[in-house]
Amino acid sequence: MTISTTMFQEEAAMTPSVADPGAPVAAAVELSALGKTFAAGAVTALSDVSLTVAAGEFVSLIGPSGCGKSTLMRIIADLETPSSGTVTVHGKSARQARIDQDYGIAFQQAGLLEWRTVAANVELPLELHRVPKAQRRARSAELLAMAGLSEFADRYPAELSGGMQQRVAIARALAREPSLLLMDEPFGALDEMTRERMQGELLRIAGETGAAVVFVTHSIPEAVYLSDRVVVLSARPGRIRDIVATGGWDRQADSDVRSSGEFFAAVAAVRAALRGEHDHTVAGEQGPR
């Protein structure tokens, strides 16, 4: 996917309203009876998807290829329009949430601007929100250090490998410490060591900022390690087949969690759900725990 400056520029300077501290916190994402068809109704990608992602919750979407995971992500990001149903992001329409830049995005393709340096790509959301130059540079340097790319700050995307470009895109998505991160297989192009380090950094950042995360992956262990809940989609048309509650461990402190019995049990539960062996999700289970 190519990400143009338009996505960032559209009303980027809009000042958000001051929230009532006593008001209830809106869900990060609310999907109700969502459906999507393509080619004049010839292909149904999604059917009757209802899901609530609570503020601060980490939810992964997993399912067979072509089940509509990426389409669902693009609908939340206002890059696709649903054919039926509704979607709200922090209590707003998906379009308003995009205009207000209430989320950061990192998709399969890095979508970097080729004429900007690595550092300038990371700074772009901050620049469009008129963050002072010194603060932009400090934040960019911090994120590039996290991604292991400090020495490439002055390079251009064409000089980087695909995996390195993706790490820049992830850093850019985190630039404004968004309250929601939308991530479509962002670690797929990374080597295993970098992937695990980025997973840990993502959990740390999400924990520190309180950001909710909606994360698409084909990796069952990755989904289980990162998520509070794993949403298992059926083959096309994508429907929610099951929701598996995961976690119960301190992922940020316990580096051996992937070797625990609880972890393997959760992986087995997701694998069984993908095979259709535990198709027992009910409407009440689709909200936050």
C-alpha positions as CSV (number, residue, x, y, z in Angstrom):
1,M,0.0,0.0,0.0
2,T,1.3,3.4,-0.9
3,I,0.8,6.0,1.8
4,S,0.7,9.6,0.5
5,T,1.0,12.8,2.4
6,T,-2.8,13.3,2.0
7,M,-3.5,10.8,4.8
8,F,-1.4,12.8,7.2
9,Q,-2.3,16.3,5.9
10,E,-6.1,16.2,5.9
11,E,-7.0,18.7,8.6
12,A,-3.9,17.7,10.6
13,A,-3.9,20.9,12.5
14,M,-7.4,20.4,13.9
15,T,-7.4,20.9,17.7
16,P,-9.1,18.1,19.6
17,S,-11.8,18.9,22.1
18,V,-11.0,18.7,25.8
19,A,-12.5,15.5,27.2
20,D,-14.7,15.5,30.3
21,P,-12.5,13.7,32.9
22,G,-15.7,12.2,34.4
23,A,-17.0,10.8,31.1
24,P,-16.7,7.1,30.4
25,V,-13.8,6.1,28.1
26,A,-15.0,5.2,24.6
27,A,-14.0,1.9,23.2
28,A,-10.9,2.1,20.9
29,V,-12.8,0.3,18.1
30,E,-16.4,-0.7,17.8
31,L,-17.6,-2.8,14.9
32,S,-21.2,-3.8,14.5
33,A,-22.6,-6.2,11.9
34,L,-19.8,-5.2,9.5
35,G,-19.9,-6.5,6.0
36,K,-17.8,-5.8,2.8
37,T,-18.4,-6.9,-0.8
38,F,-16.3,-6.2,-3.8
39,A,-16.9,-6.3,-7.6
40,A,-20.5,-5.2,-7.5
41,G,-21.4,-7.9,-4.9
42,A,-19.6,-10.7,-6.7
43,V,-17.1,-11.2,-3.8
44,T,-18.0,-11.1,-0.2
45,A,-14.9,-10.4,1.9
46,L,-16.5,-9.9,5.4
47,S,-19.9,-10.8,6.8
48,D,-21.6,-9.8,10.0
49,V,-18.4,-8.9,12.0
50,S,-19.1,-7.4,15.4
51,L,-16.2,-6.7,17.8
52,T,-15.3,-4.3,20.6
53,V,-11.7,-3.4,21.3
54,A,-11.4,-1.7,24.6
55,A,-9.1,1.2,25.2
56,G,-5.6,-0.1,26.0
57,E,-6.4,-3.6,24.8
58,F,-4.2,-5.6,22.4
59,V,-6.2,-7.7,19.9
60,S,-4.8,-9.8,17.1
61,L,-6.7,-10.9,14.0
62,I,-5.7,-14.3,12.6
63,G,-7.2,-16.5,10.0
64,P,-6.6,-18.2,6.6
65,S,-5.3,-16.3,3.7
66,G,-8.0,-14.3,2.0
67,C,-10.3,-14.3,5.0
68,G,-10.6,-10.5,5.1
69,K,-8.1,-9.6,7.9
70,S,-6.5,-6.8,5.9
71,T,-9.8,-5.6,4.5
72,L,-11.1,-5.3,8.1
73,M,-8.0,-3.3,9.1
74,R,-8.4,-1.0,6.1
75,I,-12.1,-0.4,7.1
76,I,-11.1,0.6,10.6
77,A,-8.4,3.0,9.1
78,D,-11.0,4.5,6.7
79,L,-9.1,3.2,3.7
80,E,-12.1,1.1,2.7
81,T,-15.8,1.8,3.1
82,P,-17.9,-1.0,4.6
83,S,-20.9,-2.3,2.5
84,S,-23.0,-2.7,5.7
85,G,-22.7,-2.2,9.4
86,T,-20.9,0.5,11.4
87,V,-17.4,1.2,12.7
88,T,-16.4,3.8,15.3
89,V,-12.9,4.7,16.6
90,H,-12.8,6.2,20.0
91,G,-16.5,7.0,19.6
92,K,-16.0,8.8,16.3
93,S,-16.6,7.8,12.7
94,A,-13.6,6.1,11.1
95,R,-13.3,9.2,8.8
96,Q,-13.2,11.7,11.7
97,A,-10.7,9.5,13.5
98,R,-8.4,9.5,10.5
99,I,-8.7,13.3,10.1
100,D,-7.9,13.7,13.8
101,Q,-5.0,11.2,13.5
102,D,-6.2,9.2,16.5
103,Y,-4.2,6.2,15.3
104,G,-0.8,5.2,13.9
105,I,-0.6,2.7,11.1
106,A,2.0,0.2,10.0
107,F,1.0,-2.1,7.1
108,Q,2.7,-4.8,5.1
109,Q,4.3,-2.3,2.7
110,A,6.3,0.4,4.4
111,G,4.8,3.3,2.3
112,L,7.8,5.6,3.0
113,L,8.2,8.8,1.1
114,E,11.2,8.2,-1.2
115,W,12.3,11.9,-1.3
116,R,12.5,12.2,2.5
117,T,15.3,10.8,4.6
118,V,14.7,8.1,7.1
119,A,14.6,10.6,10.0
120,A,12.3,12.9,8.0
121,N,9.9,10.1,7.3
122,V,9.7,9.4,11.0
123,E,9.2,13.1,11.8
124,L,6.4,13.6,9.2
125,P,3.4,13.1,11.5
126,L,5.0,15.5,14.0
127,E,5.9,18.0,11.4
128,L,2.3,18.1,10.1
129,H,1.2,18.7,13.7
130,R,3.6,21.6,14.0
131,V,5.8,20.0,16.7
132,P,8.9,22.2,17.1
133,K,11.9,21.0,15.1
134,A,14.1,20.1,18.2
135,Q,11.3,17.9,19.6
136,R,10.8,16.2,16.3
137,R,14.4,15.4,15.9
138,A,14.7,14.1,19.5
139,R,11.6,11.9,19.0
140,S,12.9,10.6,15.7
141,A,16.3,9.8,17.2
142,E,14.7,7.9,20.1
143,L,12.5,5.8,17.8
144,L,15.3,5.1,15.3
145,A,17.5,3.9,18.2
146,M,14.7,1.6,19.3
147,A,14.4,0.2,15.8
148,G,18.2,-0.2,15.5
149,L,18.5,2.3,12.7
150,S,20.3,5.3,14.2
151,E,23.1,5.1,11.7
152,F,20.7,5.3,8.8
153,A,18.9,8.4,9.9
154,D,20.3,10.4,6.9
155,R,19.7,7.7,4.3
156,Y,16.8,7.5,1.9
157,P,14.4,4.6,1.7
158,A,15.8,3.3,-1.6
159,E,19.1,2.7,0.2
160,L,17.5,0.4,2.8
161,S,16.4,-3.2,2.7
162,G,12.7,-4.1,2.8
163,G,13.0,-5.1,6.4
164,M,14.7,-1.9,7.4
165,Q,12.1,0.1,5.5
166,Q,9.4,-1.6,7.5
167,R,11.2,-0.8,10.8
168,V,11.1,2.9,9.7
169,A,7.4,2.6,9.0
170,I,6.8,1.2,12.5
171,A,8.8,4.0,14.1
172,R,6.7,6.5,12.1
173,A,3.5,4.9,13.3
174,L,4.7,5.4,16.9
175,A,5.9,9.0,16.5
176,R,2.9,10.7,18.1
177,E,2.3,8.0,20.7
178,P,-1.2,7.4,19.3
179,S,-4.1,6.0,21.4
180,L,-4.6,3.3,18.7
181,L,-2.2,1.4,16.6
182,L,-3.3,-0.5,13.4
183,M,-0.7,-3.0,12.3
184,D,-1.0,-5.4,9.4
185,E,1.8,-8.0,9.6
186,P,4.4,-5.2,10.4
187,F,7.0,-7.7,11.5
188,G,6.7,-10.2,8.6
189,A,9.8,-9.0,6.8
190,L,12.1,-8.9,9.9
191,D,14.6,-11.5,10.9
192,E,13.7,-13.5,14.0
193,M,15.9,-11.7,16.5
194,T,14.8,-8.2,15.3
195,R,11.2,-9.4,15.2
196,E,11.3,-10.5,18.9
197,R,12.9,-7.3,19.9
198,M,10.3,-5.2,18.1
199,Q,7.5,-7.3,19.7
200,G,8.9,-6.5,23.1
201,E,9.3,-2.8,22.2
202,L,5.7,-2.7,20.9
203,L,4.4,-4.2,24.2
204,R,6.5,-1.7,26.2
205,I,5.3,1.3,24.2
206,A,1.6,0.1,24.2
207,G,1.9,-0.4,28.0
208,E,3.5,2.9,28.7
209,T,1.1,4.9,26.5
210,G,-2.1,3.0,27.1
211,A,-2.6,2.6,23.4
212,A,-4.9,0.0,22.0
213,V,-3.6,-2.2,19.3
214,V,-5.3,-4.1,16.5
215,F,-2.7,-6.4,14.9
216,V,-3.0,-8.7,11.9
217,T,-0.6,-11.7,11.7
218,H,-0.3,-15.1,10.2
219,S,1.8,-16.3,13.2
220,I,0.0,-18.0,15.9
221,P,2.8,-17.7,18.5
222,E,3.2,-14.0,17.7
223,A,-0.6,-13.4,18.2
224,V,-0.6,-15.3,21.5
225,Y,2.5,-13.6,22.8
226,L,1.4,-10.1,22.0
227,S,-2.4,-10.2,22.6
228,D,-5.0,-10.0,25.3
229,R,-7.4,-11.7,22.9
230,V,-6.9,-13.4,19.6
231,V,-9.8,-13.1,17.2
232,V,-10.0,-16.1,14.8
233,L,-11.7,-15.4,11.4
234,S,-13.2,-18.0,9.2
235,A,-12.4,-18.5,5.5
236,R,-14.0,-16.1,3.1
237,P,-16.4,-14.5,3.8
238,G,-14.6,-13.6,7.0
239,R,-16.7,-14.1,10.1
240,I,-15.6,-14.3,13.7
241,R,-15.2,-18.0,14.3
242,D,-13.8,-17.8,17.9
243,I,-12.1,-15.4,20.3
244,V,-9.3,-16.9,22.5
245,A,-8.3,-15.1,25.6
246,T,-4.6,-15.2,26.1
247,G,-2.0,-13.8,28.4
248,G,-2.0,-14.2,32.2
249,W,1.7,-13.6,32.3
250,D,3.9,-10.5,32.6
251,R,5.1,-10.4,29.0
252,Q,7.3,-7.3,29.5
253,A,9.3,-8.8,32.4
254,D,9.4,-12.6,31.6
255,S,11.6,-13.3,28.6
256,D,10.9,-17.0,29.0
257,V,7.1,-16.7,28.6
258,R,7.3,-18.5,25.2
259,S,8.5,-21.6,26.9
260,S,5.7,-21.7,29.5
261,G,3.0,-24.3,29.6
262,E,0.4,-21.5,29.6
263,F,1.8,-20.1,26.4
264,F,1.8,-23.5,24.6
265,A,-1.8,-24.1,25.8
266,A,-2.9,-20.7,24.3
267,V,-1.2,-21.5,21.0
268,A,-2.9,-24.9,20.9
269,A,-6.3,-23.2,21.6
270,V,-5.8,-20.7,18.7
271,R,-4.7,-23.6,16.4
272,A,-7.8,-25.6,17.3
273,A,-10.0,-22.6,16.6
274,L,-8.4,-22.1,13.2
275,R,-9.3,-25.7,12.5
276,G,-12.9,-25.1,13.6
277,E,-12.7,-27.3,16.6
278,H,-13.8,-24.7,19.1
279,D,-16.4,-22.7,17.2
280,H,-18.3,-21.4,20.3
281,T,-18.0,-17.6,20.2
282,V,-21.2,-15.8,21.3
283,A,-22.0,-12.2,21.0
284,G,-21.2,-11.5,24.7
285,E,-17.7,-12.7,24.2
286,Q,-16.9,-10.2,21.5
287,G,-16.5,-7.3,23.8
288,P,-13.5,-6.5,26.1
289,R,-12.7,-8.9,28.9
